[in-house]
Amino acid sequence: MLETFKLDGNYSVNKIYLIVISLCTLLPGFGAIDNNPIRWISIGFVTIFFLFYENFISQNKINFKNSTIVILSGVYLFFNCLTSDNINESLITLYKLIIIVSVFYACYLAIIKISDPFLFICLIFTGSLLFESIYTLIDFFSFKDSFTGISQNRNISSSSLVFKLIFLIYIIDHSQSFNKKLILKVLEIITLFSIIILQSRLGIISALVIYFLYFILIKSSRKKMVFPILISCLFFLYFDNNDFQNKIEKDYTFENLSGDESINQRLSFYTSALSLFSEKPINGNGLGSWKYKSINNSYKSNSVLVPYYTHNDFLQILMESGLIGLLIYLTFFGKLFKNILENREKKVFIPLTIALIIFTTNSLINFPIHRTQEYIPFIICCAFILNNKNFESKKSNILPVLIVLLIPSIVISNYEYQSLKFQGVLMDDYKNNKFSMSLNEVKKINYKIPNLSSNVVPISTYLSRYYFNEGNYYESIRLLDYSLEINKLDLMTNELMLRNYIFTNQSNKALILVKDLLKRYPENKNYSNILSAISKDLNSKN
């Protein structure tokens, strides 16, 4: 087993790096309501140490071509952040892109120094599949009504399994040992079972597409595909005919918009993204701007919150970074397809082509670029696809730049992680109209990085409740003023501000605000009553 980590008799830093970053994508949240920030932090830490080793310690130096294009793209994205309406949220998105680019270069370096790297990648993904599938089954039988898999989201958990299933099938097809093939076949069935019980429509369809493509492209494997297809059909028929799907639909709420959305909702998001893109078509609205810009086109209901993502990576990139940003991203994808086609005679052509098709489809209706569990495995594959053994053996200029950029990226990701640890308490307090924190604890909370919570309500809005409860209305108003600067259309912020105006006898401001709310929500009787009361009060004073 330990021989897997070795290269030429010694433990391979390159192999260990690929294994560790794959494990980092499966880390739990450690107290945060979202497990993604801790995964970004850990991946960033591991990558910065690996790049440092490669740049300053390793004797085998490698120079990269086209580094100038990457640096210029980075400069463009930085200025894109500076022109956005919410620079803090833009930096939250930018740090993830910096880590992604750094991981790509690190994986490129690691893969170029490993013999038979594709087989090693397949082994990593197979090990990950084993862990993810077992976790999914345990989660299912423990929390059958509300389980989500290892990512806290059914779609993401399913997509992660589907992408790695491609490489498991490849290993099974090329395995010579009967015992090894039997064990892998069992894992394949467990993986299919996990995908089906997660009940993600895209996941189930993608699994069927994978088998169909393998069936068409590999003639020698057609008989081997029959058994897993039959098993998956039986699983699907069982779970489609019981009340399992009904339970999922019952648990679905608009407040959890990262779940499996309906076609109509996605079309609504896409229409909003295109509308916002038309306002700034060249350089976009700024990284991370979808969260707060899309409020103008959101549902007119007090209980509905804006989706955190567009559910289409390409459209979100277009809306946030404009035609220039989308062109950069499409150029990267074009390079991937070009390199795969140029190597279509190689045995890895089929699994990599299928992987690229499945991932591109997922990107068109979901948001894998924002989730490490989906995107880091894809980046590992990209590093392999774009790898060129004819490299120049000299020190690289881009590695020091990446090392420097990774430091603030890790710091910002830690801010996000710390924020998500107390956001759950703030949201629960608001929902149940309680106050779990002391004012001293509230004062220590950083509400500026990030300044929007996971449901797009400004964090300063949640904090203002505590000051209002203590009678410190003017501090509450100060926090709400900041909230309106970063998200002026947030309903919760406006309602809390209205309450503060009323309690501080600022009737004129309250009148203006309630008129604006009534204009946005004309059927709200509470606003009508408040407007009537304030108007009478002002008339009596006059």
Wavefront OBJ file of the C-alpha trace (Angstrom):
o trace
v 0.000 0.000 0.000
v 2.768 2.417 0.947
v 4.444 1.735 -2.401
v 1.726 3.899 -3.941
v 3.304 6.939 -2.280
v 6.795 6.126 -3.516
v 8.698 7.082 -6.638
v 12.071 5.513 -7.434
v 12.148 3.943 -3.966
v 11.533 7.223 -2.083
v 8.344 8.797 -0.828
v 7.089 11.128 -3.538
v 6.178 14.663 -2.482
v 4.248 14.994 -5.736
v 2.050 11.959 -5.098
v 1.475 12.952 -1.497
v 0.391 16.434 -2.615
v -2.222 15.069 -5.045
v -3.599 12.718 -2.395
v -3.743 15.386 0.319
v -5.577 18.016 -1.747
v -8.083 15.345 -2.777
v -8.690 14.567 0.896
v -8.997 18.294 1.671
v -12.027 18.521 -0.616
v -13.888 16.130 1.710
v -13.254 17.907 5.023
v -16.217 18.723 7.314
v -17.197 22.283 8.228
v -15.647 22.235 11.730
v -18.430 24.363 13.210
v -19.242 26.455 10.116
v -22.626 26.218 8.381
v -20.805 25.575 5.088
v -17.857 23.167 4.764
v -16.429 24.888 1.693
v -14.260 27.624 3.359
v -12.305 25.162 5.515
v -11.638 23.151 2.362
v -10.323 26.230 0.542
v -8.120 27.067 3.539
v -6.609 23.591 3.756
v -6.057 23.338 -0.006
v -4.415 26.773 -0.007
v -2.104 25.819 2.895
v -1.025 22.546 1.320
v -0.470 24.201 -2.061
v 1.622 27.057 -0.698
v 3.975 24.571 1.013
v 4.190 22.446 -2.139
v 4.962 25.440 -4.386
v 7.553 26.651 -1.886
v 9.194 23.230 -2.007
v 9.162 23.158 -5.805
v 10.495 26.680 -6.166
v 13.162 26.787 -3.463
v 14.060 23.203 -2.462
v 13.467 20.852 -5.390
v 16.443 20.412 -7.694
v 14.275 19.631 -10.714
v 13.036 23.080 -11.801
v 10.334 23.494 -14.428
v 9.441 26.658 -16.339
v 5.906 27.291 -17.596
v 4.864 28.627 -20.972
v 2.103 31.247 -21.370
v 2.539 32.493 -17.802
v 2.216 36.077 -19.061
v -1.364 35.394 -20.205
v -2.269 34.042 -16.761
v -0.754 37.074 -15.015
v -2.573 39.511 -17.325
v -5.835 37.653 -16.676
v -5.199 37.978 -12.952
v -4.568 41.722 -13.286
v -7.846 42.093 -15.191
v -9.795 40.224 -12.501
v -8.200 42.363 -9.770
v -9.316 45.584 -11.460
v -12.695 43.961 -12.040
v -12.951 43.645 -8.245
v -12.049 47.304 -7.751
v -14.877 48.428 -10.047
v -17.558 46.313 -8.357
v -20.186 47.752 -6.006
v -19.049 45.454 -3.201
v -15.273 45.055 -3.221
v -15.272 42.803 -0.167
v -17.501 40.210 -1.822
v -15.400 40.441 -4.987
v -12.286 39.590 -2.998
v -14.097 36.565 -1.518
v -14.580 35.250 -5.065
v -11.099 36.291 -6.217
v -9.305 34.342 -3.475
v -10.979 31.127 -4.675
v -9.797 31.770 -8.239
v -6.252 32.378 -6.989
v -6.286 29.061 -5.131
v -7.691 27.283 -8.211
v -4.934 28.656 -10.472
v -2.278 27.797 -7.872
v -3.623 24.239 -7.570
v -3.511 23.878 -11.356
v 0.171 24.824 -11.504
v 0.975 22.652 -8.482
v -0.812 19.663 -10.036
v 0.962 20.314 -13.327
v 4.306 20.145 -11.515
v 3.311 17.039 -9.590
v 1.947 15.136 -12.594
v 4.926 15.864 -14.817
v 7.211 14.127 -12.321
v 5.074 10.985 -11.791
v 5.358 7.887 -13.934
v 1.961 6.783 -15.309
v 0.177 9.771 -13.731
v -3.252 8.924 -15.194
v -3.357 5.592 -13.391
v -2.380 7.343 -10.168
v -5.164 9.908 -10.652
v -7.636 7.062 -11.185
v -6.463 5.432 -7.939
v -6.927 8.699 -6.022
v -10.459 9.124 -7.376
v -11.263 5.484 -6.631
v -10.173 5.905 -3.008
v -12.252 9.070 -2.782
v -15.247 7.217 -4.245
v -14.958 4.542 -1.575
v -14.971 7.107 1.212
v -17.763 9.255 -0.289
v -20.000 6.266 -1.049
v -19.664 4.763 2.425
v -20.333 8.177 3.984
v -23.428 8.587 1.797
v -24.808 5.197 2.827
v -24.178 5.849 6.529
v -25.745 9.295 6.200
v -28.753 7.814 4.385
v -29.515 5.106 6.921
v -28.881 7.485 9.844
v -30.835 10.514 8.555
v -33.026 9.065 5.832
v -35.426 12.001 5.678
v -32.826 14.765 5.534
v -29.491 13.313 4.455
v -27.383 15.236 1.939
v -24.175 13.267 1.461
v -20.687 14.445 2.300
v -21.041 17.941 0.806
v -24.221 18.984 2.683
v -25.924 19.237 -0.708
v -27.451 16.380 -2.711
v -26.505 17.760 -6.133
v -22.875 18.381 -5.214
v -22.484 15.007 -3.477
v -23.995 13.274 -6.504
v -21.933 15.215 -9.068
v -18.736 14.392 -7.180
v -19.552 10.669 -7.289
v -20.535 10.776 -10.965
v -17.336 12.507 -12.081
v -15.098 9.998 -10.276
v -17.192 7.044 -11.459
v -15.762 7.642 -14.956
v -12.269 6.796 -13.723
v -13.424 3.806 -11.682
v -14.976 2.259 -14.812
v -11.701 2.845 -16.667
v -9.690 1.025 -13.968
v -12.150 -1.893 -13.944
v -11.904 -2.209 -17.704
v -8.087 -2.246 -17.652
v -7.581 -4.329 -14.518
v -5.970 -7.748 -15.105
v -6.497 -9.238 -11.631
v -9.826 -11.032 -11.100
v -9.886 -10.328 -7.351
v -9.078 -6.673 -7.833
v -11.710 -6.381 -10.561
v -14.313 -8.023 -8.313
v -13.605 -5.587 -5.463
v -13.817 -2.633 -7.848
v -17.103 -3.971 -9.263
v -18.556 -4.027 -5.758
v -17.432 -0.418 -5.310
v -19.054 0.451 -8.625
v -22.413 -0.947 -7.452
v -22.110 0.884 -4.120
v -21.353 4.118 -5.997
v -24.385 3.674 -8.264
v -26.567 2.969 -5.243
v -25.255 6.151 -3.577
v -25.934 8.266 -6.672
v -29.512 6.994 -6.935
v -30.456 7.426 -3.278
v -29.173 11.019 -3.438
v -32.041 11.544 -5.936
v -30.326 14.219 -8.010
v -31.860 14.126 -11.475
v -28.644 15.358 -13.084
v -26.597 12.764 -11.196
v -28.771 9.849 -12.298
v -28.937 11.032 -15.912
v -25.177 11.692 -15.986
v -24.441 8.160 -14.721
v -26.591 6.699 -17.498
v -24.855 8.943 -20.067
v -21.447 7.742 -18.842
v -22.384 4.093 -19.361
v -23.953 4.892 -22.712
v -20.777 6.661 -23.920
v -18.546 3.848 -22.684
v -20.903 1.365 -24.362
v -20.631 3.222 -27.684
v -16.920 4.056 -27.578
v -15.430 0.824 -26.153
v -16.694 -2.218 -28.032
v -14.761 -4.699 -25.903
v -16.476 -3.495 -22.724
v -20.094 -3.687 -23.849
v -20.850 -6.950 -22.059
v -19.312 -5.586 -18.865
v -21.657 -2.575 -18.929
v -24.863 -4.620 -18.878
v -24.730 -5.684 -15.209
v -24.217 -2.233 -13.612
v -26.853 -0.729 -15.915
v -29.390 -3.368 -14.849
v -28.531 -2.859 -11.186
v -28.842 0.920 -11.479
v -32.221 0.563 -13.228
v -33.502 -1.651 -10.394
v -32.285 0.842 -7.783
v -33.868 3.707 -9.665
v -37.231 1.957 -10.094
v -37.363 1.155 -6.391
v -36.606 4.667 -5.175
v -38.787 6.268 -7.831
v -41.834 4.252 -6.770
v -41.693 4.703 -3.008
v -42.353 7.866 -1.029
v -38.676 8.835 -0.918
v -38.990 11.501 -3.612
v -42.042 12.945 -1.878
v -40.041 13.360 1.301
v -37.407 15.324 -0.575
v -39.997 17.625 -2.097
v -41.612 18.093 1.302
v -38.279 19.171 2.803
v -37.576 21.590 -0.062
v -37.841 25.276 0.797
v -36.935 28.424 -1.079
v -34.539 29.326 1.718
v -32.246 26.521 0.530
v -31.808 27.534 -3.069
v -28.603 25.537 -3.525
v -30.686 22.362 -3.842
v -32.094 20.694 -6.940
v -33.944 23.607 -8.620
v -36.843 23.372 -11.045
v -36.367 24.281 -14.693
v -38.496 27.407 -14.293
v -36.342 28.723 -11.459
v -33.138 28.152 -13.394
v -34.570 29.905 -16.442
v -35.480 32.818 -14.198
v -31.907 33.001 -12.912
v -30.523 32.859 -16.445
v -32.829 35.657 -17.598
v -31.698 37.803 -14.659
v -28.027 37.094 -15.409
v -28.417 38.080 -19.072
v -30.298 41.226 -18.084
v -27.526 42.263 -15.694
v -24.871 41.371 -18.270
v -26.489 43.744 -20.791
v -25.881 46.628 -18.358
v -22.093 46.086 -18.352
v -21.260 43.715 -21.224
v -17.503 44.294 -21.530
v -16.084 44.073 -18.013
v -19.147 42.852 -16.100
v -20.641 43.871 -12.762
v -17.759 42.627 -10.628
v -16.779 39.267 -9.160
v -19.315 38.006 -6.612
v -21.900 40.608 -7.666
v -24.638 38.091 -8.565
v -25.523 37.696 -4.873
v -26.705 41.272 -4.454
v -27.322 42.439 -8.034
v -29.911 39.748 -8.734
v -32.222 41.056 -5.988
v -33.875 43.394 -8.496
v -35.184 40.349 -10.332
v -35.927 38.190 -7.303
v -39.292 36.878 -6.220
v -41.628 39.396 -4.613
v -42.167 37.464 -1.440
v -40.980 38.081 2.095
v -39.980 34.430 2.578
v -37.906 34.041 -0.564
v -34.191 34.757 -0.618
v -31.951 35.397 -3.586
v -30.035 32.361 -4.912
v -26.353 32.466 -4.014
v -25.327 31.264 -7.486
v -26.727 31.562 -11.019
v -26.676 27.762 -11.438
v -24.652 28.208 -14.621
v -20.935 28.914 -14.224
v -20.580 30.332 -17.719
v -23.482 32.769 -17.303
v -22.302 33.851 -13.876
v -18.797 34.505 -15.216
v -20.340 36.467 -18.112
v -22.492 38.549 -15.765
v -19.737 39.188 -13.207
v -16.608 39.568 -15.368
v -18.133 40.409 -18.768
v -17.168 39.227 -22.218
v -13.480 39.486 -21.349
v -13.831 37.156 -18.363
v -15.946 34.643 -20.280
v -13.456 34.693 -23.179
v -10.627 33.839 -20.747
v -12.617 30.921 -19.323
v -13.756 29.629 -22.726
v -10.175 29.813 -23.988
v -9.179 27.509 -21.143
v -11.946 25.042 -22.043
v -11.064 25.282 -25.737
v -7.469 24.408 -24.937
v -8.646 21.345 -23.005
v -10.784 20.035 -25.872
v -7.997 20.762 -28.370
v -5.409 18.810 -26.368
v -7.753 15.862 -25.892
v -8.494 15.668 -29.620
v -4.799 15.851 -30.434
v -4.249 12.754 -28.260
v -7.290 10.761 -29.399
v -5.111 7.759 -30.212
v -4.136 7.304 -26.578
v -6.064 4.985 -24.231
v -6.908 7.875 -21.882
v -8.783 9.720 -24.630
v -12.186 8.143 -23.906
v -12.401 8.635 -20.099
v -11.052 12.190 -20.325
v -13.485 13.078 -23.125
v -16.402 11.703 -21.108
v -15.182 13.559 -18.000
v -14.982 16.842 -19.890
v -18.475 16.360 -21.355
v -19.997 15.524 -17.956
v -18.263 18.427 -16.218
v -19.215 20.942 -18.918
v -22.850 19.832 -18.697
v -22.748 20.193 -14.920
v -21.298 23.705 -15.304
v -24.206 24.682 -17.542
v -26.849 23.991 -14.884
v -24.932 24.124 -11.577
v -21.985 25.922 -9.946
v -19.037 23.470 -9.645
v -16.414 26.228 -9.891
v -17.456 27.396 -6.417
v -17.221 23.936 -4.826
v -13.853 22.315 -4.114
v -15.313 18.800 -4.066
v -16.254 19.144 -7.735
v -13.692 21.570 -9.107
v -10.398 20.370 -7.626
v -10.732 16.856 -9.174
v -11.515 18.588 -12.466
v -8.410 20.779 -12.108
v -6.282 17.684 -11.479
v -7.581 16.273 -14.780
v -6.926 19.595 -16.521
v -3.330 19.566 -15.315
v -2.931 16.096 -16.815
v -4.606 17.043 -20.122
v -2.485 20.156 -20.600
v 0.719 18.534 -19.382
v 3.649 18.699 -21.770
v 6.661 16.496 -21.123
v 8.788 18.747 -23.337
v 9.365 21.317 -20.612
v 12.131 23.821 -20.078
v 14.229 22.872 -17.058
v 14.756 26.181 -15.294
v 13.280 28.171 -12.426
v 9.735 29.415 -12.992
v 8.790 33.089 -12.646
v 5.133 32.499 -11.780
v 5.578 30.289 -8.704
v 6.823 33.123 -6.418
v 3.871 35.247 -7.566
v 1.429 32.471 -6.695
v 3.062 31.905 -3.305
v 2.696 35.607 -2.461
v -0.947 35.704 -3.636
v -1.853 32.566 -1.710
v -1.029 34.202 1.635
v -3.815 36.870 1.527
v -6.109 34.300 -0.104
v -5.770 32.006 2.905
v -6.308 34.954 5.276
v -9.540 35.968 3.494
v -10.759 32.379 3.372
v -10.176 32.178 7.136
v -12.285 35.335 7.606
v -15.059 33.638 5.655
v -14.730 30.471 7.736
v -14.858 32.386 11.039
v -17.889 34.316 9.794
v -19.774 31.162 8.833
v -19.205 29.760 12.329
v -21.347 32.444 13.984
v -23.753 33.076 11.080
v -25.727 29.991 12.032
v -26.326 31.438 15.523
v -27.327 34.844 14.128
v -29.792 33.312 11.671
v -31.295 31.024 14.277
v -31.691 33.960 16.674
v -33.518 35.991 14.065
v -35.757 33.099 13.075
v -36.762 32.391 16.691
v -36.673 36.014 17.866
v -34.040 35.373 20.534
v -30.612 36.712 21.506
v -28.012 34.032 22.244
v -24.954 36.303 22.282
v -23.920 39.021 24.672
v -23.253 42.519 23.369
v -19.537 42.044 24.106
v -19.506 38.969 21.849
v -21.360 40.870 19.142
v -18.811 43.709 19.234
v -15.994 41.265 18.402
v -17.670 39.997 15.218
v -16.115 41.103 11.938
v -19.091 42.065 9.773
v -17.127 43.462 6.817
v -15.193 40.449 5.473
v -17.442 38.949 4.286
v -20.186 41.538 4.645
v -22.983 39.373 3.211
v -24.163 36.257 5.016
v -24.814 32.919 3.324
v -28.406 34.001 2.590
v -27.246 37.403 1.230
v -28.562 39.366 4.234
v -25.797 41.740 5.464
v -24.155 40.435 8.618
v -24.357 43.940 10.123
v -28.162 43.657 9.853
v -28.179 40.617 12.141
v -25.919 42.453 14.601
v -28.160 45.538 14.618
v -30.917 43.474 16.265
v -28.814 43.098 19.389
v -28.237 46.846 19.740
v -31.912 47.541 19.122
v -32.813 45.021 21.823
v -30.494 46.858 24.242
v -32.071 50.218 23.372
v -28.980 51.473 21.541
v -30.991 52.551 18.505
v -28.392 54.849 16.961
v -25.730 52.130 16.883
v -28.356 49.853 15.363
v -29.056 52.509 12.702
v -25.324 52.922 12.021
v -24.991 49.199 11.302
v -28.094 49.260 9.116
v -26.717 52.229 7.152
v -23.705 50.067 6.322
v -26.043 47.207 5.393
v -27.930 49.409 2.943
v -24.658 50.471 1.322
v -23.865 46.871 0.384
v -27.394 45.543 -0.161
v -29.939 48.367 -0.329
v -32.828 46.131 -1.428
v -32.583 43.602 1.399
v -36.038 43.358 2.961
v -34.885 42.386 6.445
v -32.544 45.400 6.609
v -35.248 47.819 5.498
v -37.780 46.479 7.988
v -35.313 46.742 10.881
v -34.422 50.284 9.806
v -38.123 51.201 9.719
v -38.494 49.898 13.272
v -35.515 52.012 14.399
v -36.926 55.155 12.768
v -40.234 54.644 14.536
v -38.621 54.080 17.947
v -36.391 57.176 17.547
v -39.335 59.313 16.342
v -37.765 59.959 12.930
v -41.197 60.078 11.338
v -40.181 61.704 8.060
v -37.544 59.062 7.343
v -39.962 56.332 8.414
v -42.589 57.733 6.037
v -40.209 57.708 3.071
v -39.030 54.184 3.843
v -42.476 52.663 4.356
v -43.695 54.248 1.103
v -40.788 52.602 -0.711
v -41.573 49.235 0.887
v -45.248 49.565 0.020
v -44.318 50.369 -3.574
v -42.261 47.162 -3.745
v -44.825 45.060 -1.854
v -48.229 46.707 -2.475
v -50.216 43.813 -0.990
v -48.516 43.990 2.419
v -51.206 45.202 4.876
v -48.665 45.841 7.649
v -46.939 48.487 5.545
v -50.301 50.087 4.754
v -51.176 50.265 8.454
v -47.780 51.708 9.351
v -48.073 54.303 6.574
v -51.494 55.316 7.822
v -50.288 55.604 11.430
v -47.200 57.665 10.533
v -49.239 59.956 8.272
v -51.767 60.616 11.050
v -48.947 61.298 13.498
v -47.302 63.804 11.154
v -50.633 65.509 10.409
v -51.409 65.884 14.108
v -47.958 67.406 14.709
v -48.387 69.814 11.816
l 1 2 3 4 5 6 7 8 9 10 11 12 13 14 15 16 17 18 19 20 21 22 23 24 25 26 27 28 29 30 31 32 33 34 35 36 37 38 39 40 41 42 43 44 45 46 47 48 49 50 51 52 53 54 55 56 57 58 59 60 61 62 63 64 65 66 67 68 69 70 71 72 73 74 75 76 77 78 79 80 81 82 83 84 85 86 87 88 89 90 91 92 93 94 95 96 97 98 99 100 101 102 103 104 105 106 107 108 109 110 111 112 113 114 115 116 117 118 119 120 121 122 123 124 125 126 127 128 129 130 131 132 133 134 135 136 137 138 139 140 141 142 143 144 145 146 147 148 149 150 151 152 153 154 155 156 157 158 159 160 161 162 163 164 165 166 167 168 169 170 171 172 173 174 175 176 177 178 179 180 181 182 183 184 185 186 187 188 189 190 191 192 193 194 195 196 197 198 199 200 201 202 203 204 205 206 207 208 209 210 211 212 213 214 215 216 217 218 219 220 221 222 223 224 225 226 227 228 229 230 231 232 233 234 235 236 237 238 239 240 241 242 243 244 245 246 247 248 249 250 251 252 253 254 255 256 257 258 259 260 261 262 263 264 265 266 267 268 269 270 271 272 273 274 275 276 277 278 279 280 281 282 283 284 285 286 287 288 289 290 291 292 293 294 295 296 297 298 299 300 301 302 303 304 305 306 307 308 309 310 311 312 313 314 315 316 317 318 319 320 321 322 323 324 325 326 327 328 329 330 331 332 333 334 335 336 337 338 339 340 341 342 343 344 345 346 347 348 349 350 351 352 353 354 355 356 357 358 359 360 361 362 363 364 365 366 367 368 369 370 371 372 373 374 375 376 377 378 379 380 381 382 383 384 385 386 387 388 389 390 391 392 393 394 395 396 397 398 399 400 401 402 403 404 405 406 407 408 409 410 411 412 413 414 415 416 417 418 419 420 421 422 423 424 425 426 427 428 429 430 431 432 433 434 435 436 437 438 439 440 441 442 443 444 445 446 447 448 449 450 451 452 453 454 455 456 457 458 459 460 461 462 463 464 465 466 467 468 469 470 471 472 473 474 475 476 477 478 479 480 481 482 483 484 485 486 487 488 489 490 491 492 493 494 495 496 497 498 499 500 501 502 503 504 505 506 507 508 509 510 511 512 513 514 515 516 517 518 519 520 521 522 523 524 525 526 527 528 529 530 531 532 533 534 535 536 537 538 539 540 541 542
